């Protein structure tokens, strides 16, 4: 246990130096850290919401709207399929996850069933789904046919929508530039969003709640909004309100057929056109082709850009737009143009969301938490260091040096991993301070026993480390298992505590068993004392 080859000595010293270097930026201000030479890491420990303040939201996805949208599509698809097959039916109705109708001629039942079978998708089984058809078609006799979404399809669609919503929210938050946000699922339909350091509540709410569903549709010139309000809407058209910034109209009559949708966008950036903020967009190859065909066939006619059910602009097509890109105007400010471009890049929400809970944590509260945590850490550190020196003398000084290196390694690891330090995380560090010297206490007590038994200093030191190692590993492995379980099944602050505790276990074992042993061995070989000062 007392022999250290040169490569191991250099390795231990190298690890300690790396820990000190990576921890160093944390004692500097942000500007000072950024001005460090390029070979020195600039990363600092990220502070959580409870330490630096910020915003906390609990969101709920409107899953009812998901089923309603699916049933609306199914209702429309059924009518289109029957019309294409020249099968007449009446009494179309929707009730929950079911669509039903009655054939004019019951003899068409078999043909209708075959026609509608094309709507059924047989899904492949996965780890979370048993697979099978998404729609069940029933013949209720007398020409009555019913289509119903399966329970598995409803659950799969709801789960998929929540996962997609989390991804869209994450994309939007990342575009905001918020550092180390927390975005995680809670239950079946809820999402927790925590934004440390963010203070612009209104902007964040607007970005989170806005659906950002973009479509390009042709304006129907065969009628006008006034006639449409009186119920004279041509088949295949709809009355759509204009955005509040539209200076030319309050409503438009649009063709329901969507030329291109926002899913085909690959980029959107804010820019200026004649000194006015606008949003420049670019389609993928499929969207570019469809947009080019539509503008080529409708030169001289207006088309509408519809965002979340409102027309934001309806320019006239002066010439075919063949490049797959264009400009959206609409009375934007620089901020609103930036936000719209952000939303279009991040993608549309698959379902509306509601904000169930909102909390704002001020920086003053975070500063108080940091001050309290620093006081607790320093007080605990000083108390432990004083006690260990009084109890073990010179050996206690060595343990204190190892404890200092242990704290530097923890700080360096948190900085390098980009982990977020929360208030429970500080509690984990304070706990680690006590655990860090626990291994040294076990070793030093074992060395005392060996000295009392009459062994030489070298033999006592070797036996102390050898015989205490098993106990140290057992104690720390069991604690590590608890930390891993907390990390796996906990959330938010619990995970923060588990991360700091796990890192502290590794660094404390390394500094107690290896670093302090290396220092004592070096001292022993230089001085060769006749008795150990312990």
C-alpha positions in Angstrom: 0.0 0.0 0.0 3.0 2.3 0.5 4.7 1.9 -2.9 3.9 4.5 -5.5 5.4 4.0 -9.0 6.4 7.3 -10.7 3.5 7.1 -13.2 1.0 6.8 -10.4 2.5 9.8 -8.6 2.3 11.9 -11.7 -1.2 10.7 -12.3 -2.4 11.7 -8.8 -0.7 15.1 -9.0 -2.1 15.6 -12.5 -5.7 14.9 -11.4 -5.3 17.3 -8.5 -4.0 20.1 -10.8 -6.8 19.5 -13.3 -9.3 19.8 -10.4 -7.8 23.1 -9.2 -7.6 24.6 -12.7 -11.2 23.6 -13.6 -12.5 24.9 -10.2 -10.5 28.2 -10.4 -13.0 30.1 -12.7 -15.7 29.8 -10.0 -13.9 32.2 -7.7 -13.8 34.8 -10.5 -16.5 37.1 -11.9 -18.0 36.2 -15.3 -15.9 38.9 -17.1 -12.7 37.8 -15.4 -13.4 34.1 -16.2 -13.9 35.0 -19.9 -10.6 36.9 -20.0 -8.6 33.8 -18.9 -6.2 32.3 -21.4 -7.6 29.9 -23.9 -6.0 26.8 -22.3 -7.8 27.4 -19.0 -11.4 26.2 -18.9 -13.9 29.0 -18.6 -16.9 26.9 -17.4 -18.4 27.8 -14.1 -20.9 25.9 -12.0 -24.4 26.6 -13.2 -26.8 27.8 -10.5 -30.3 26.5 -10.3 -33.5 28.4 -10.1 -33.5 28.5 -6.3 -30.0 30.1 -6.3 -30.0 32.7 -9.1 -33.7 33.3 -9.4 -35.8 32.9 -12.5 -39.1 31.5 -13.7 -41.0 28.3 -13.0 -44.0 27.0 -15.0 -46.2 24.0 -14.7 -47.8 23.4 -18.1 -50.7 21.1 -19.1 -51.2 19.8 -22.7 -54.8 19.9 -23.8 -55.1 16.2 -24.8 -58.9 16.6 -25.4 -58.0 18.8 -28.4 -55.7 16.1 -29.7 -58.6 13.6 -30.0 -60.9 16.2 -31.4 -58.4 17.1 -34.2 -57.9 13.4 -35.0 -61.7 12.8 -35.1 -62.2 15.8 -37.3 -59.6 14.5 -39.8 -61.3 11.0 -39.7 -64.7 12.5 -40.2 -63.5 14.4 -43.3 -61.5 11.4 -44.6 -64.6 9.1 -44.4 -66.8 11.5 -46.4 -64.0 12.0 -49.1 -63.5 8.2 -49.4 -67.2 7.5 -49.8 -67.6 10.3 -52.3 -64.6 9.1 -54.4 -66.1 5.6 -54.4 -69.6 7.0 -55.4 -71.2 5.6 -52.3 -74.0 7.7 -51.0 -74.6 8.1 -47.3 -76.4 10.3 -44.8 -76.6 10.9 -41.1 -72.9 11.6 -40.6 -72.2 12.2 -36.9 -69.4 12.3 -34.4 -69.6 11.2 -30.8 -66.4 11.0 -28.7 -63.9 8.7 -30.6 -66.6 7.4 -33.0 -67.8 8.4 -36.4 -71.1 6.9 -37.7 -73.3 7.2 -40.8 -76.0 5.3 -42.7 -75.8 4.2 -46.3 -78.6 5.1 -48.7 -78.4 1.6 -50.1 -77.6 -1.1 -47.6 -76.4 -3.3 -50.4 -73.3 -1.0 -50.6 -72.2 -2.1 -47.1 -69.5 -4.6 -48.2 -68.1 -2.1 -50.8 -68.1 0.7 -48.2 -66.3 -1.5 -45.6 -63.6 -2.3 -48.2 -63.3 1.4 -49.2 -62.9 2.5 -45.6 -60.4 -0.2 -44.8 -57.8 2.0 -46.5 -58.0 4.4 -43.5 -56.9 1.7 -41.1 -53.2 1.7 -40.1 -51.7 -1.5 -38.5 -49.0 -0.3 -36.1 -45.9 -2.3 -35.3 -45.6 -3.3 -31.7 -43.1 -1.3 -29.6 -41.9 -1.3 -26.0 -44.7 1.0 -25.0 -47.4 -0.1 -27.4 -49.0 -3.4 -28.3 -49.5 -2.3 -31.9 -52.5 -3.4 -33.9 -55.0 -1.3 -35.9 -55.7 2.3 -35.0 -59.3 2.2 -36.1 -62.1 -0.4 -35.7 -64.8 -0.5 -38.4 -68.1 -2.0 -37.4 -71.2 -3.1 -39.5 -74.2 -2.4 -37.2 -76.7 -3.7 -39.8 -79.2 -2.0 -42.0 -76.5 0.0 -43.7 -75.2 1.6 -40.5 -71.5 1.7 -40.2 -69.4 3.0 -37.3 -65.6 3.8 -37.1 -64.0 4.1 -33.7 -60.5 4.9 -32.6 -59.0 2.1 -30.4 -58.0 2.8 -26.8 -54.4 2.0 -27.7 -54.4 4.5 -30.6 -55.8 7.2 -28.3 -53.2 6.6 -25.6 -50.4 6.4 -28.2 -51.5 9.6 -29.8 -51.7 11.4 -26.4 -48.3 10.2 -25.3 -46.8 11.1 -28.6 -48.3 14.6 -28.5 -46.9 15.2 -25.0 -43.4 14.1 -26.1 -43.6 16.3 -29.2 -44.7 19.2 -27.1 -41.7 18.8 -24.7 -39.4 18.7 -27.8 -41.0 21.9 -29.2 -40.9 23.7 -25.8 -37.2 22.6 -25.5 -36.4 24.0 -28.9 -38.1 27.3 -28.1 -36.4 27.7 -24.8 -33.0 26.8 -26.3 -33.5 29.5 -28.9 -34.1 32.0 -26.0 -30.5 31.3 -24.9 -31.5 30.4 -21.3 -28.6 28.5 -19.7 -29.3 25.1 -18.2 -33.2 25.1 -18.3 -35.1 22.2 -16.7 -37.8 20.8 -19.0 -39.3 17.5 -17.8 -42.6 15.5 -18.0 -44.8 15.2 -14.9 -47.6 12.6 -15.1 -49.5 12.0 -18.2 -50.1 15.5 -19.5 -48.0 18.0 -17.5 -44.6 19.5 -18.2 -42.4 21.4 -15.7 -40.3 24.3 -17.1 -37.7 26.0 -15.0 -35.6 28.9 -16.4 -32.8 30.0 -14.2 -31.8 33.7 -14.6 -34.8 34.5 -16.9 -36.8 37.5 -15.8 -39.0 38.5 -18.9 -42.1 36.7 -17.8 -44.5 38.1 -20.5 -42.2 37.2 -23.4 -41.6 33.7 -22.1 -45.3 33.1 -21.6 -46.0 34.3 -25.1 -43.4 32.0 -26.6 -44.5 29.0 -24.5 -48.3 29.3 -25.2 -48.3 30.4 -28.8 -49.1 27.4 -31.1 -47.2 28.9 -34.0 -49.2 26.9 -36.6 -48.3 28.5 -40.0 -50.2 27.9 -43.2 -50.2 29.5 -46.7 -53.7 29.6 -48.3 -55.2 31.2 -51.4 -57.7 34.1 -50.9 -61.2 33.3 -52.3 -62.1 36.1 -54.8 -65.5 34.7 -55.6 -67.0 36.3 -52.5 -66.3 38.9 -49.9 -66.2 38.9 -46.1 -69.5 40.8 -45.8 -71.4 38.1 -47.8 -69.5 35.4 -45.9 -70.7 36.8 -42.6 -74.3 36.4 -43.8 -73.6 32.7 -44.4 -72.8 32.9 -48.1 -69.5 31.0 -47.9 -68.6 28.9 -51.0 -68.0 25.2 -50.4 -64.3 24.6 -49.5 -63.8 28.2 -48.2 -63.8 29.7 -44.7 -63.9 33.1 -43.0 -60.7 33.9 -41.2 -60.0 37.0 -39.0 -57.1 39.2 -39.7 -54.3 40.0 -37.3 -54.7 43.2 -35.3 -51.8 44.8 -37.2 -53.4 44.3 -40.6 -54.2 47.7 -42.1 -56.3 46.6 -45.1 -58.9 44.2 -43.7 -60.4 42.7 -40.6 -61.4 39.4 -42.2 -60.6 37.3 -45.2 -62.4 34.5 -47.1 -59.8 31.8 -47.7 -59.7 28.5 -49.5 -59.5 25.7 -46.9 -56.9 23.8 -49.0 -53.5 24.5 -47.5 -50.8 25.2 -50.2 -47.8 24.8 -47.8 -47.7 24.3 -44.0 -45.1 25.4 -41.4 -43.9 21.8 -41.1 -42.1 22.3 -44.5 -40.1 25.3 -43.2 -36.4 24.6 -42.7 -35.3 28.1 -41.5 -36.8 31.4 -40.5 -34.8 34.5 -39.6 -35.6 38.1 -38.7 -34.4 40.7 -41.1 -35.2 44.2 -42.6 -36.9 45.2 -45.8 -36.9 48.9 -46.6 -36.1 49.6 -43.0 -39.1 47.6 -41.7 -38.7 44.4 -39.6 -39.8 41.3 -41.5 -39.3 37.5 -41.2 -37.5 35.7 -44.0 -38.4 32.0 -44.4 -37.1 29.0 -46.5 -38.9 25.8 -47.4 -37.5 22.3 -47.8 -37.5 20.8 -51.3 -41.1 19.5 -51.1 -42.4 22.8 -49.8 -40.4 24.8 -52.3 -41.9 22.8 -55.2 -45.5 23.1 -53.9 -45.0 26.8 -53.3 -43.5 27.4 -56.7 -46.4 25.5 -58.4 -49.1 27.4 -56.4 -47.5 30.9 -57.2 -47.0 30.0 -60.9 -50.7 29.0 -61.3 -52.0 32.0 -59.4 -50.0 35.0 -60.6 -52.0 38.2 -60.0 -54.0 36.7 -57.1 -53.6 37.2 -53.4 -52.5 34.5 -51.0 -52.7 34.6 -47.2 -50.1 33.8 -44.6 -52.1 32.4 -41.6 -50.5 32.2 -38.2 -52.6 30.5 -35.4 -55.8 31.1 -37.2 -55.3 34.7 -38.1 -54.2 36.3 -41.4 -51.0 38.3 -40.8 -50.5 39.3 -44.4 -52.2 38.7 -47.8 -49.9 39.9 -50.5 -50.6 39.7 -54.2 -48.5 37.2 -56.3 -46.7 39.4 -58.8 -44.6 36.6 -60.3 -43.9 32.9 -59.5 -41.7 32.4 -56.4 -39.4 29.7 -57.5 -36.5 29.9 -55.0 -38.3 28.2 -52.1 -38.0 31.3 -49.9 -40.0 34.4 -49.1 -40.7 37.3 -46.8 -43.5 37.6 -44.2 -44.5 41.2 -43.4 -47.1 42.2 -40.8 -46.3 45.3 -38.9 -43.6 43.6 -36.8 -41.3 45.3 -34.3 -37.8 44.0 -34.0 -38.8 41.9 -30.9 -41.9 40.4 -32.5 -40.0 39.6 -35.7 -37.3 37.8 -33.6 -40.0 35.9 -31.6 -41.9 34.8 -34.7 -38.7 33.6 -36.4 -37.9 31.7 -33.2 -41.3 30.1 -33.0 -41.2 29.1 -36.7 -37.8 27.5 -36.3 -38.8 25.6 -33.2 -41.9 24.3 -34.8 -45.6 24.4 -34.0 -47.1 22.9 -30.8 -49.1 19.8 -31.7 -51.8 20.8 -29.1 -52.6 23.9 -27.0 -51.1 24.2 -23.6 -52.3 25.8 -20.4 -50.2 27.3 -17.6 -51.4 25.7 -14.4 -48.8 27.2 -12.1 -46.3 30.1 -12.4 -43.7 31.1 -9.9 -41.1 33.8 -10.1 -38.0 33.5 -7.9 -36.2 36.8 -7.3 -32.4 37.1 -7.4 -32.5 38.4 -3.8 -34.0 35.2 -2.6 -31.4 33.3 -4.6 -28.6 35.5 -3.1 -29.9 34.8 0.4 -29.8 31.0 -0.4 -26.3 31.3 -1.7 -25.1 33.3 1.3 -26.7 30.7 3.7 -25.2 27.8 1.7 -21.8 29.5 1.7 -22.0 30.1 5.5 -23.1 26.5 6.1 -20.3 25.1 3.9 -17.6 27.3 5.4 -18.8 26.7 9.0 -18.9 23.0 8.4 -15.5 23.0 6.7 -13.8 25.0 9.4 -15.4 22.9 12.2 -14.3 19.7 10.6 -10.8 20.9 9.9 -10.3 22.2 13.4 -11.6 19.0 15.0 -9.4 16.7 12.8 -6.3 18.7 13.7 -7.1 18.6 17.4 -7.8 14.9 17.2 -4.9 13.7 15.0 -2.3 16.5 15.0 0.0 16.4 11.9 -2.1 13.6 10.4 -5.1 15.9 10.8 -3.3 18.7 8.8 -2.7 16.2 6.0 -6.4 15.2 6.1 -7.3 18.9 5.9 -5.1 19.4 2.8 -6.9 16.4 1.2 -10.2 17.9 2.2 -9.4 21.1 0.4 -8.4 19.2 -2.7 -11.6 17.3 -2.4 -13.7 20.5 -2.5 -11.7 21.7 -5.5 -12.3 18.4 -7.3 -16.1 18.6 -6.6 -16.2 22.2 -7.9 -14.2 21.3 -11.0 -16.3 18.2 -11.8 -19.6 20.2 -11.5 -18.1 22.9 -13.8 -16.8 20.4 -16.4 -20.0 18.4 -16.4 -22.2 21.5 -16.7 -24.2 20.3 -13.8 -26.7 22.6 -12.2 -26.1 23.4 -8.5 -29.3 23.8 -6.5 -30.0 24.4 -2.8 -30.2 20.7 -2.1 -27.0 20.3 -4.0 -25.3 22.6 -1.5 -26.7 20.3 1.2 -25.0 17.4 -0.6 -21.7 19.3 -0.6 -22.0 20.1 3.2 -22.8 16.4 3.7 -19.7 15.5 1.6 -17.5 17.6 3.9 -18.3 15.3 6.8 -18.0 12.2 4.7 -14.7 13.3 3.2 -12.9 13.0 6.6 -14.8 9.9 7.7 -12.4 7.7 5.6 -9.4 9.4 7.2 -10.8 8.9 10.7 -11.1 5.2 9.9 -7.6 5.0 8.6 -6.1 7.0 11.4 -7.8 5.0 14.1 -6.6 1.8 12.6 -3.0 3.3 12.5 -3.3 4.1 16.2 -4.3 0.6 16.9 -1.3 -0.7 15.0 1.0 1.7 16.8 -0.3 0.5 20.2 0.3 -3.0 19.1 4.0 -2.1 18.8 4.5 -2.0 15.1 7.0 0.3 13.4 5.8 3.5 11.7 6.0 2.0 8.2 4.3 -1.2 9.2 1.6 0.7 11.1 0.9 3.1 8.2 0.8 0.2 5.7 -1.6 -1.9 7.9 -3.8 1.1 8.7 -4.5 1.8 5.0 -4.8 -1.9 4.0 -7.2 -2.9 6.8 -9.4 0.2 6.6 -9.8 0.1 2.8 -12.5 -2.6 2.9 -14.6 -0.7 5.4 -14.2 2.5 3.5 -15.3 1.0 0.2 -18.3 -0.8 1.8 -19.6 2.5 3.4 -19.1 4.6 0.2 -20.5 2.0 -2.2 -23.7 1.7 -0.2 -24.0 5.5 -0.1 -23.4 5.6 -3.9 -26.2 3.1 -4.5 -28.5 5.4 -2.5 -27.4 8.4 -4.6 -27.9 6.5 -7.9 -31.5 5.5 -6.8 -32.2 9.1 -5.9 -31.0 10.3 -9.3 -32.9 7.6 -11.2 -36.3 8.1 -9.5 -36.0 11.6 -8.1 -36.6 14.8 -10.0 -35.4 18.4 -9.9 -33.8 19.3 -6.6 -33.5 15.6 -5.5 -31.4 14.9 -8.6 -29.2 17.9 -7.8 -28.6 16.5 -4.3 -27.8 13.0 -5.8 -25.4 14.4 -8.3 -23.3 16.3 -5.8 -23.4 13.4 -3.4 -22.2 10.9 -6.0 -19.4 13.2 -7.2 -18.4 13.8 -3.5 -18.2 10.1 -2.9 -15.7 9.5 -5.7 -13.6 12.5 -4.8 -13.6 11.9 -1.1 -12.4 8.3 -1.5 -9.8 9.4 -4.0 -8.4 12.1 -1.7 -8.6 10.1 1.5 -7.2 6.8 0.2 -4.8 8.0 -2.4 -3.9 11.7 -2.0 -3.5 11.7 1.8 -1.6 8.3 1.6 0.8 9.8 -1.1 1.5 12.8 1.1 2.1 10.7 4.2 4.3 8.3 2.4 6.4 11.2 1.0 6.7 12.6 4.5 7.6 9.3 6.0 10.4 8.6 3.4 11.9 12.1 3.9 11.9 12.2 7.7 11.9 8.5 8.7 10.5 9.2 12.2 10.9 6.7 15.0 7.3 7.3 16.1 4.2 8.5 14.3 2.7 11.8 15.6 -0.8 10.5 15.9 
